[in-house]
Amino acid sequence: MKPPYLTFLEVHLAKSMAVDRKAYAQEIVQQGIPLQELFPLLESPYTTRSRFIWLLSDIGDADPARLRSVLPDLLAVSQKVQYTPLDQAFARLWFIAGVPPVQEGLAIDRMFDLLRAYTVNVSIKYNALRVLEKLMETWPDLTVEFILALEDQLGKHTDNFDNVIRKTIQTYRKENA
């Protein structure tokens, strides 16, 4: 038998607005609902699936440690679902909750791939950039590759994103001078 909150989300998530999802996230956190029990929503129709990923971000905003603890399980499920936006969503989820130590190597590879990809939008690249910055606290040897990847992105996106890239490059060049 399905838990009642899973049934509720299956019915209501597809038509939910941001304010609704924030309320659902608060309720999930307050009631201690196991996030893994919500993973079947990844097999729902596209709209429900997408909003579930957004809901996970809202849960992470409310309780980052709780989200971080389930990210290894979510990754395992995501590899079975083959849902591309979920792959890109890890940039946001890792940015919000941090990268679990067991996923650091994978996160480094994926975030560099997203940062370099031509088909990825600026918001995902921004999250990838920030995740890599956090990971460089543990893995400072990534700095040179990080700067080179950022330099490669200059002039390929918006002026605002170019400004973010320039400031980030400048920061890391100063730190490593």
Summary of the structure (lengths in Angstrom):
residues: 177
radius of gyration: 17.4
end to end distance: 60.2
largest distance: 60.2
contacts: 515
relative contact order: 0.08
helix: 84%
strand: 0%
